[in-house]
Amino acid sequence: MNPPKKQLLYIHGFQSSAQSLKATETADYLRKHRPDIDCIVPNLPDYPRPAIEMLEQLIASCDGEVGLIGSSLGGFYATYLSQRLGLKAVLINPAVTPHLLIRGYLGRNKNPYTDNIFTLTASHIDDFEAMLVEPLPRPDDLLVMVQQGDETLDYRLAEAKYNDCRLVIEAGGNHRFVGYDEKMVQIIRFLQL
C-alpha cells in the first residue's frame, strides 16, 4: 500500500487566479523538483466566505500531509486556515487587514485574470473581520516573508502582526515578491513536506 501523498495548497490573492505567476512557479517547481508533492491551485471565488468554504473542502478532501502557501489575500486566508486547522503555512506579502483594504473596492469589480465581474458590499467587510485571528494561537506554524518595497501592502503591518512567527523581511522587492522561485527550497523545508 502506498503512503498518502503530500499536498501543497497554493492560495492566490485578491483579483488573481490559479494562473498567477507565483502559482505557476510553485506548480512548476514541484513538478520538476518534488514530484512526490501534489500541487493544488484552485481558482478562488471572489468573495471571502465562499473562498474559505472552498479551501476548507479542499483540505478536508486531502488524504495526506497538507502545507499551505498564501500570497497577499491568500496569506490572510492561509493564516485563518493554519491557525484553525493546525497546518503549517508560508505567507508571502500577506494582507493583514483586508476588512479595511476592501473599503476601497466596494461596488463593482472585475478580476483581470478571470474577467469575472463581482460586487463587494459591507457584508463582505464583515466576513473578513470575522476571519481575523488575533492573537495567533500557533505562531510557530507560520513562516512570513515580506519585502519592504511592496507597493500594495505596508510590510510593517505584517511585521507587527507576525512578530512571534518566523519572519523574513527583505529590503527592496515588490508585492509580487522578487525572487520567490528562489525561496522554494526554504518554503518546502518549513512546511515539512
FENRA-V993191 format. One record per run of one state. SS is the DSSP state (H for helix, E for strand, - for the rest). FROM is the first residue (numbers start at 0). TO is the last residue. If there is no record, write none. Layout:
ss,from,to
SS,FROM,TO
SS,FROM,TO
This chain:
ss,from,to
-,0,4
E,5,10
-,11,19
H,20,32
-,33,35
E,36,39
-,40,46
H,47,60
-,61,64
E,65,70
-,71,71
H,72,84
-,85,87
E,88,91
-,92,96
H,97,104
-,105,105
E,106,109
-,110,115
E,116,119
-,120,120
H,121,129
-,130,137
H,138,140
E,141,146
-,147,153
H,154,160
-,161,164
E,165,169
-,170,178
H,179,190
-,191,192
